Structures are given as C-alpha cells and as structure tokens.
Amino acid sequence: MKKPTSLSAIERQRSIFTKGMAGILPKVPAEPTQLALKAKDYMSKQAYAYIAGGAGLEETVATNRSDFRQWQIVPRMLNNVADCDLSVEILGQRFSSPLLLSPVGVLEMVHRSADKAVARACHATNIPFIVSNQASTSMEAIAKEMGDSPRWFQLYWSSSNDLVASLVQRAEANGYTAIVVTLDTTMLGWRIRDLDLAYLPFLRGKGIAQYTSDPVFQKLVDAYQDDGNSPSASIRPQTFLSLFELWSNYPGGFWRNIGSSRPLKAVRTFISMYTNPALNWEDLAFLREHTKLPIILKGILHEDDAHRAIDYGVDGIIVSNHGGRQVDGATSTIQALPRIVETVKGQLPIILDSGVRSGSDMFKALALGAKAVCIGRPYAYGLAIDGQRGVETVLRNYVADFELTMRLSGVKQASAIHRSMLKAVNK
C-alpha cells in the first residue's frame, strides 16, 4: 500500500485561515447541518429526499445523532502529543485513519461524476471506499480511478445466486479486498420522502450500473418474461419523459437506446430480483464458496447476531442501521456498540456506521471498541457541492477534527483510545 497522504490537522487549519485572510471562505461547510443545507441547493428535490431521507418519521436518524451525547470525553493532560499516529489495522490492512466511506447508491443523482469523483477523492486522501452495489458506475471503472487505494465491495444479495457469485468474483478480480454484505435491506424501508415524491431512481435506470455491466445479469434480462404483475403507469406526458430518462441512463445513451425495449426490460428484471427476503445465515456458506475475500456483515445491531456471525466464520462486523433508512424507531448504533463489543471480545473487528458527524464521534466510537467508523451522507453532500474536491474537503475535515480531538484528549495513537477516556451520562 502506498504511503498515507498527510492530513495534518494543524496544516489543515492553517490553510483555511490563511485563505481567509484573502477573503476566501470554504466552499464546503465543515458544520454538518450547514453542509446538508448547502448541498440541498445543489440537488434536485428527488435527489435530496433520497440521500437525506430516512424511514418513517426518521426517529432512527435523529437518535443516531442524539445518542452520541450519552457519552462524554474525559481528556488527559501532559502526555506529549507532539507526534501522533492515526492509523489502524483491520483484517491485516493498515489504513491511514479510522475513517471509511460507507456505500451510497445512485450518486449520479448528486453529481454527474458520481462514484468516479468519490473514488478519485479516496485515492487522493488514501481513505478506503466501500463501493456500492447500487453504484452509478461499474466496479471496474471505479477500480481504475482508485489505483492501489484500499477498496471494499458492498453486496446486496439478490434472488439470483448466480448473479451474487458473478458480482463477488468481479470484485475479487478488480482489487477489492473485502465483501461487505448488507443485511438490513432485504426489502426497502418505508421512506416517506421518496414516497411523497413517488420517485424511485432505479425505475429510471439509475444506480444499476453493477447489474447492467454484469454478464450474468444480461443473461437474466434475455430470459426475463413479464408475469403480468409488473405495475404499469397511466400514459401521460411525464411517462414519456421518464422513458427518455431511462433510455439516456442505460448503457449506450439516448440515441442508441431510443425506442428500444431492452432498458425497460432490464429495469423490470432488476426490480424482480434485487432483494431477497428469504436470505438466512446458512446462505453465507454459498458466499464463502465463491470468494476468498474476507466477508464483513453490515447491519448487525443485536449481540446475538454478532455471536452468530462468529459461529458462521464471518471476518468482520459493521454495526449499522443503514443511516436510519430501514427501520424507524430502531436502536442507534452507538447504543448498540458496547453490547456487541462485549459479545465479540476481540474475535472480530467491529466498525461503526450511521450518525457519525464529527471527530469526537469517531473518538467515542473507538473508545467504545470500534476499530473504525464509516460516513455516508456527509461525503455525498460534499460531492453535490464541489464534486471530487468537495468529497476531499469533507474527508480532510473529518480526519483533522479526529486528530485534534485525539491529541487534545491526551492520546497520540488511535489504537490507544480506550473506554476509560469516556464518561457515561446519566448512568
């Protein structure tokens, strides 16, 4: 792996303040709420609803944030933090900081460069990218942008095991070093913002590039026969606009696809099989047979599931509630983390996802036993505002904030952060 890119917090602050002397303010806000609000101005209402929205009344989205306040950092003094080491080791890989990018699908709704811009930002900062199964760009094209930078592949387990095998084998062949199986989306949650706009991007051919670039999926399209249960919309002017959008988004572009039935057939094939409510623990054996890569389960919230993950030989766990997008009123991830850490007892690396919005959040997660954290919406907002540069800005801000929190708390190695540095509130 290449030498980690310097992300010194002091240099980061100095650069921002120096530019301020010339009246140059950051284009991408560091404050999380302002970041989201500014990104909203750069996005369609459908795109913002899809990225920002959660399930139901979005109580899980809120508690993912508020529950971080149940823990307070207790800084220690006079520990000589002139030098520091932010790096962490996960599954034998050394990462430059305990920050990874969660998979976020359909990024073409956010910015025209979509996943490629994120990949370039990750390459520039040497921060690992968990590439989405619902990406707007094929995993091969993303891998080319990343070079030797660390990357994992997220898998949504479809109803076709042949397709599952093809996806993971493609990932392995293209330098991805782990498979992240998302468990909590065997069907879409009740996402009110999307429902009120009656908008699902996949129906317009967005976010399905991993499928349309897959030879097994194309064979499934060839074999697809409508069973008569596919929903149909009334024919209105908007219907034709939606078809034009679908023809434009499908590989080959508008002029190649105009009048073709294949893009619509591909979407119907995708809709018919991209979720798998029947998925169960025994299915993991199939995945193990078809890839040599480490298998990480994303979506674990209960300690019994963590224990079963160990029993089934899984390599890692991501404690996640999908950013609050699947079950409204679910437990927050920071609340679930200590119980899962106690159950696992160091047998597997644990990563925390959902609700992380600052360097202090990162510090708290590591103190409670996580090896690293993932962020999703914040980098998507940076992408909306300023493309690759916007993503880089968000990532550099997170790492700088974490570095300062760590050093000001008296810690000079990320691996040395521990539970005794936190105080539980009202416990």
CORDAPE-V775077 format. One record per residue. N is the residue number from 1. PSI is psi as a letter, one per 30 degrees, with the letter a starting at -180 (* if undefined). Layout:
# CORDAPE-V775077
n=N psi=PSI
n=N psi=PSI
This chain:
# CORDAPE-V775077
n=1 psi=k
n=2 psi=l
n=3 psi=k
n=4 psi=k
n=5 psi=k
n=6 psi=k
n=7 psi=h
n=8 psi=k
n=9 psi=e
n=10 psi=e
n=11 psi=e
n=12 psi=e
n=13 psi=e
n=14 psi=e
n=15 psi=e
n=16 psi=e
n=17 psi=e
n=18 psi=e
n=19 psi=e
n=20 psi=f
n=21 psi=f
n=22 psi=g
n=23 psi=g
n=24 psi=j
n=25 psi=l
n=26 psi=k
n=27 psi=e
n=28 psi=j
n=29 psi=k
n=30 psi=f
n=31 psi=k
n=32 psi=e
n=33 psi=e
n=34 psi=e
n=35 psi=e
n=36 psi=e
n=37 psi=e
n=38 psi=e
n=39 psi=e
n=40 psi=e
n=41 psi=f
n=42 psi=f
n=43 psi=l
n=44 psi=l
n=45 psi=e
n=46 psi=e
n=47 psi=e
n=48 psi=e
n=49 psi=e
n=50 psi=e
n=51 psi=e
n=52 psi=f
n=53 psi=l
n=54 psi=a
n=55 psi=k
n=56 psi=b
n=57 psi=g
n=58 psi=h
n=59 psi=e
n=60 psi=e
n=61 psi=e
n=62 psi=e
n=63 psi=f
n=64 psi=e
n=65 psi=e
n=66 psi=e
n=67 psi=f
n=68 psi=f
n=69 psi=f
n=70 psi=f
n=71 psi=k
n=72 psi=k
n=73 psi=k
n=74 psi=j
n=75 psi=k
n=76 psi=k
n=77 psi=l
n=78 psi=h
n=79 psi=g
n=80 psi=i
n=81 psi=h
n=82 psi=e
n=83 psi=l
n=84 psi=l
n=85 psi=j
n=86 psi=f
n=87 psi=l
n=88 psi=l
n=89 psi=k
n=90 psi=k
n=91 psi=h
n=92 psi=g
n=93 psi=k
n=94 psi=j
n=95 psi=k
n=96 psi=f
n=97 psi=l
n=98 psi=h
n=99 psi=k
n=100 psi=l
n=101 psi=k
n=102 psi=l
n=103 psi=k
n=104 psi=k
n=105 psi=l
n=106 psi=h
n=107 psi=f
n=108 psi=f
n=109 psi=f
n=110 psi=e
n=111 psi=k
n=112 psi=f
n=113 psi=f
n=114 psi=b
n=115 psi=f
n=116 psi=e
n=117 psi=e
n=118 psi=e
n=119 psi=e
n=120 psi=e
n=121 psi=e
n=122 psi=e
n=123 psi=e
n=124 psi=e
n=125 psi=f
n=126 psi=h
n=127 psi=k
n=128 psi=k
n=129 psi=k
n=130 psi=j
n=131 psi=k
n=132 psi=k
n=133 psi=f
n=134 psi=h
n=135 psi=l
n=136 psi=f
n=137 psi=k
n=138 psi=l
n=139 psi=f
n=140 psi=e
n=141 psi=e
n=142 psi=e
n=143 psi=e
n=144 psi=e
n=145 psi=f
n=146 psi=f
n=147 psi=b
n=148 psi=g
n=149 psi=k
n=150 psi=k
n=151 psi=k
n=152 psi=l
n=153 psi=k
n=154 psi=k
n=155 psi=k
n=156 psi=k
n=157 psi=j
n=158 psi=l
n=159 psi=f
n=160 psi=j
n=161 psi=f
n=162 psi=e
n=163 psi=e
n=164 psi=e
n=165 psi=e
n=166 psi=e
n=167 psi=e
n=168 psi=e
n=169 psi=e
n=170 psi=e
n=171 psi=e
n=172 psi=e
n=173 psi=f
n=174 psi=g
n=175 psi=g
n=176 psi=k
n=177 psi=g
n=178 psi=l
n=179 psi=k
n=180 psi=j
n=181 psi=j
n=182 psi=j
n=183 psi=f
n=184 psi=g
n=185 psi=h
n=186 psi=f
n=187 psi=l
n=188 psi=k
n=189 psi=l
n=190 psi=j
n=191 psi=j
n=192 psi=e
n=193 psi=e
n=194 psi=e
n=195 psi=e
n=196 psi=f
n=197 psi=f
n=198 psi=h
n=199 psi=k
n=200 psi=j
n=201 psi=f
n=202 psi=e
n=203 psi=f
n=204 psi=g
n=205 psi=g
n=206 psi=k
n=207 psi=g
n=208 psi=g
n=209 psi=e
n=210 psi=f
n=211 psi=e
n=212 psi=f
n=213 psi=g
n=214 psi=k
n=215 psi=e
n=216 psi=e
n=217 psi=e
n=218 psi=e
n=219 psi=e
n=220 psi=e
n=221 psi=e
n=222 psi=e
n=223 psi=f
n=224 psi=k
n=225 psi=k
n=226 psi=k
n=227 psi=g
n=228 psi=f
n=229 psi=f
n=230 psi=k
n=231 psi=k
n=232 psi=k
n=233 psi=l
n=234 psi=k
n=235 psi=j
n=236 psi=l
n=237 psi=e
n=238 psi=f
n=239 psi=e
n=240 psi=e
n=241 psi=e
n=242 psi=e
n=243 psi=e
n=244 psi=e
n=245 psi=e
n=246 psi=e
n=247 psi=e
n=248 psi=e
n=249 psi=f
n=250 psi=k
n=251 psi=k
n=252 psi=f
n=253 psi=l
n=254 psi=e
n=255 psi=f
n=256 psi=e
n=257 psi=f
n=258 psi=k
n=259 psi=f
n=260 psi=k
n=261 psi=f
n=262 psi=e
n=263 psi=e
n=264 psi=e
n=265 psi=e
n=266 psi=e
n=267 psi=e
n=268 psi=e
n=269 psi=e
n=270 psi=e
n=271 psi=e
n=272 psi=f
n=273 psi=g
n=274 psi=f
n=275 psi=l
n=276 psi=i
n=277 psi=f
n=278 psi=f
n=279 psi=k
n=280 psi=l
n=281 psi=e
n=282 psi=f
n=283 psi=f
n=284 psi=f
n=285 psi=e
n=286 psi=e
n=287 psi=e
n=288 psi=e
n=289 psi=f
n=290 psi=g
n=291 psi=k
n=292 psi=f
n=293 psi=l
n=294 psi=k
n=295 psi=k
n=296 psi=k
n=297 psi=k
n=298 psi=k
n=299 psi=g
n=300 psi=k
n=301 psi=f
n=302 psi=k
n=303 psi=e
n=304 psi=e
n=305 psi=e
n=306 psi=e
n=307 psi=e
n=308 psi=e
n=309 psi=e
n=310 psi=e
n=311 psi=e
n=312 psi=g
n=313 psi=g
n=314 psi=l
n=315 psi=f
n=316 psi=l
n=317 psi=k
n=318 psi=j
n=319 psi=j
n=320 psi=k
n=321 psi=g
n=322 psi=h
n=323 psi=g
n=324 psi=g
n=325 psi=f
n=326 psi=e
n=327 psi=j
n=328 psi=k
n=329 psi=g
n=330 psi=l
n=331 psi=k
n=332 psi=l
n=333 psi=e
n=334 psi=f
n=335 psi=e
n=336 psi=f
n=337 psi=e
n=338 psi=e
n=339 psi=e
n=340 psi=e
n=341 psi=e
n=342 psi=e
n=343 psi=e
n=344 psi=e
n=345 psi=h
n=346 psi=g
n=347 psi=f
n=348 psi=k
n=349 psi=k
n=350 psi=k
n=351 psi=k
n=352 psi=k
n=353 psi=l
n=354 psi=j
n=355 psi=f
n=356 psi=k
n=357 psi=g
n=358 psi=l
n=359 psi=e
n=360 psi=e
n=361 psi=e
n=362 psi=e
n=363 psi=e
n=364 psi=e
n=365 psi=e
n=366 psi=e
n=367 psi=f
n=368 psi=g
n=369 psi=f
n=370 psi=k
n=371 psi=f
n=372 psi=l
n=373 psi=l
n=374 psi=k
n=375 psi=l
n=376 psi=d
n=377 psi=e
n=378 psi=e
n=379 psi=f
n=380 psi=e
n=381 psi=e
n=382 psi=e
n=383 psi=e
n=384 psi=e
n=385 psi=e
n=386 psi=g
n=387 psi=b
n=388 psi=e
n=389 psi=e
n=390 psi=e
n=391 psi=e
n=392 psi=e
n=393 psi=e
n=394 psi=e
n=395 psi=e
n=396 psi=e
n=397 psi=e
n=398 psi=e
n=399 psi=e
n=400 psi=e
n=401 psi=e
n=402 psi=e
n=403 psi=e
n=404 psi=e
n=405 psi=e
n=406 psi=e
n=407 psi=e
n=408 psi=f
n=409 psi=g
n=410 psi=g
n=411 psi=k
n=412 psi=f
n=413 psi=k
n=414 psi=e
n=415 psi=f
n=416 psi=f
n=417 psi=k
n=418 psi=l
n=419 psi=e
n=420 psi=f
n=421 psi=g
n=422 psi=k
n=423 psi=k
n=424 psi=k
n=425 psi=k
n=426 psi=h
n=427 psi=*
